Amino acid sequence: MELLQDVGAIQNGHFLLSSGRHSGRYVQCARALELPKTATALGAALADAIGKSVDRVMAPPLGGLLIGYEVARHLKVPFSFPERRSDGTFALRRGFMLQPNERICVIEDVVTTGKTTLELLDALRDLGARPVAIGCIVDRSETHQLANLPIDSLLQLAIPTYVADECPLCRQGLPLHQPGSRDMTAQETR
C-alpha cells in the first residue's frame, strides 16, 4: 500500500470505473509500473503469490500488460495477450496460439467487478485452454474469487463503488473523471 501511495497510484476524487460504476478512489497501477525496477519487484512478488504451476501468462490490455509480462518473466513461461474484436469479444492475434488444456494464469493490474477477467476466462475456455490462476496487484472485488478461481493479489482494498443514480459524489456535484481503458458510452455509465 505504501509503495502505491508513494508513487501516486492511489488517487482520491470522483472516478468512472471501467465497470461503469463510480468511486471516490482510483488505483492507477500504471504509476507503480512506470519505473522498471518497481515493475520488476511487483512482478516477482505477484509471481510468488500465485504459487501455482502454469504454462502461460495472459493479460488483457491495457492495464494488465506490463505486470503480466513481469509475472511471466519471473515464472519463466510465455506471455501473450488477447485483443478485442469489433464486437467487443476477445481474440488471439499476432500469431499467439494456445495448446489444448494449456494452464493459463490471467493477470490484471486491478480487479474490481472482474468483468474483463471473466470475459477473458470465457474466451480462453472457448479456445480449449484451462485457466488455473488469477492474479492482480490490487483486488478491489468483494468476493476475492472469479469463476471459482481465487484471486491472488498483493493488496486487497475495500473501496465502495456506486451506480450513477446512487452516487453521493454525483450528488455533491464533484466532476467525474474517466481514467480507465474500457470505452464507455453515456448509456453504460448509468
JOQUIUR-V669318 format. One record per pair of residues at least 24 apart in sequence whose C-alpha atoms are under 7 Angstrom apart, sorted by the first residue. I is the first residue (numbers start at 1). J is the second residue. D is the distance in whole Angstrom. If there is no record, write none. Layout:
i: {I,I}
j: {J,J}
d: {D,D}
//
This chain:
i: {1,4,7,7,14,14,14,14,14,15,15,15,16,16,16,17,17,18,18,18,19,19,20,20,21,21,21,21,21,22,22,22,22,22,23,23,23,25,29,39,39,40,43,43,43,43,44,44,46,46,46,46,47,47,47,49,49,50,50,54,54,54,55,55,55,56,56,56,57,57,57,57,58,58,58,58,59,59,59,62,63,63,64,64,64,67,68,68,90,90,98,99,100,100,101,101,101,102,102,103,103,103,103,104,104,104,104,104,105,105,105,105,106,106,106,107,107,107,108,108,109,109,109,110,110,110,110,111,111,111,111,111,112,112,112,113,114,163,164,164,165}
j: {155,32,31,32,169,174,175,176,177,176,177,178,176,177,178,178,180,180,181,182,113,115,188,189,161,162,163,164,189,161,162,163,164,167,160,161,162,159,109,67,70,70,67,70,71,74,71,74,71,135,153,154,71,74,75,152,153,135,152,103,104,105,102,103,104,103,104,105,104,105,106,107,104,105,106,107,106,107,108,181,108,109,107,108,109,109,107,108,120,123,129,129,128,129,128,129,130,129,130,129,130,131,132,129,130,131,132,133,131,132,133,134,133,134,135,134,135,136,135,136,136,137,138,136,137,138,139,136,138,139,140,141,139,140,141,141,146,190,189,190,190}
d: {7,6,6,6,6,6,6,5,6,5,5,6,6,6,5,7,6,5,7,5,7,7,6,5,6,5,5,7,7,5,5,6,6,7,6,5,6,7,6,7,7,6,6,5,5,7,6,6,7,7,7,6,5,6,6,6,7,7,6,5,6,6,6,5,6,7,5,6,6,5,6,7,7,6,5,6,6,5,6,7,6,5,6,4,5,7,5,7,7,6,7,7,5,6,6,5,5,5,6,6,5,6,6,7,6,5,6,7,6,6,5,6,6,5,6,6,5,6,6,5,5,5,6,6,6,5,6,7,7,5,6,6,7,5,5,6,7,7,7,5,7}
//
